[in-house]
Amino acid sequence: MSAYLHRPRSTLIDRPTPIQRLTRLEESLGRACPPIYAKRDDLMGLGGGGNKLRKLEFLIGEALAQGCDTFITTGARQSNHARLSAAAAARAGLACELILTESVAREDETYRRNGNVLLDALFGATVVRRPAGTDALAVAQARAEQLAATGRRAYVVGSGGSSPLGCLGYALCAEEIIAQEQAADLRFARIIVPNGSAGTHAGLAAGLKAAGDAPARILSFTVLAPVEAARAATLDLAGKTLALIDPARGLAGDEILVSGDQLGEGYGVPTEAMIEAVRLVARTEGLLLDPVYGGKAFAGLIAAIRQGAWHGGEPMLFIMTGGLPGLFAYEPAFRSA
Ligand SMILES: *Cc1c(COP(=O)(O)O)cnc(C)c1O
């Protein structure tokens, strides 16, 4: 861990997050189902929790070390990253400004007002809305310059907090998983994650590689970019993250596995398979996946198991990345016919 510890980090979560076996779900998927475990990165004490807090530990740490007074970031209207940035900034005593774009074509009141939107306001963030297609990062940078002219100092990070520095949060998570495997005398054949801004997959890949482990154990399901673009972005970001840890190592293209099978019509657009996955995990395990990320990635895991992939009985690890507020924003999608 020494490669990370010299960097400023603001502690936002209690680690390690638990890893739990989902035996009732396994039973419901039938005899060919391998052991399925969930890493509970939805169980974090700040702001409703979720994967962005691991990145924000490094990002807020750097913002404080630079003497910033404001944290600015970007995302979609129902961004979990925006909500957790607002919570983490509140905790750190920083002002928070969110540049949110209308990149999901939903007009219903719940999407516009509930879920993360409600929480952004509760955490005291200033929200600036822009139409779909806006270069939100450019808006954020212009705002930071405007603040600088008045003597203030802003820290800017783009959507998902997926700068190489932010991705160190998931490199650290890779070390955490390896330690948990060793303690439980287990080795996960596959580590399944959703892929949005690519930082979770990239950070895990960099962390596994730095530890001499195999990044090809990770399989992500893109929920945002088309599959080839997602794979290229993940490889690029994983390489940049690894360079912060161990510049002597590199990653090869075939070490980054991304599937496009669950993207459906695009980012934030519900699919039948996502709705089925969210319901199945809720009814068998009492656990909550979100509709934009975890629900789609879990649908990918279920589809692979039903197709008979991974019938060797080797354990699988699904990373539960949080996003519960998103469920409340997608209430119409879950109305039973
Ligand atoms: C952002 C997010 C992801 C995707 O993580 P990336 O690092 O952006 O790929 C997955 N799940 C949830 C709930 C998220 O909010």
The ligand as a Tripos MOL2 file, in Angstrom:
@<TRIPOS>MOLECULE
LIG
   15    15     1     0     0
SMALL
NO_CHARGES

@<TRIPOS>ATOM
      1 C1        -20.6080    5.9230  -11.2870 C.3       1 LIG1
      2 C2        -21.2200    4.6300  -10.9350 C.ar      1 LIG1
      3 C3        -20.7470    3.4240  -11.4960 C.ar      1 LIG1
      4 C4        -19.7000    3.3940  -12.5640 C.3       1 LIG1
      5 O1        -18.4260    3.6970  -12.0950 O.3       1 LIG1
      6 P1        -17.3860    4.3710  -13.1080 P.3       1 LIG1
      7 O2        -16.1630    4.4710  -12.2980 O.co2     1 LIG1
      8 O3        -17.9660    5.6850  -13.5120 O.co2     1 LIG1
      9 O4        -17.2480    3.4520  -14.2750 O.co2     1 LIG1
     10 C5        -21.3150    2.2540  -11.0820 C.ar      1 LIG1
     11 N1        -22.3150    2.2430  -10.1810 N.ar      1 LIG1
     12 C6        -22.7980    3.3550   -9.6370 C.ar      1 LIG1
     13 C7        -23.9200    3.2360   -8.6840 C.3       1 LIG1
     14 C8        -22.2760    4.5890   -9.9960 C.ar      1 LIG1
     15 O5        -22.7800    5.7020   -9.4500 O.3       1 LIG1
@<TRIPOS>BOND
     1     1     2 1
     2     2     3 ar
     3     2    14 ar
     4     3     4 1
     5     3    10 ar
     6     4     5 1
     7     5     6 1
     8     6     7 2
     9     6     8 1
    10     6     9 1
    11    10    11 ar
    12    11    12 ar
    13    12    13 1
    14    12    14 ar
    15    14    15 1
@<TRIPOS>SUBSTRUCTURE
     1 LIG1         1 GROUP 0 **** ****
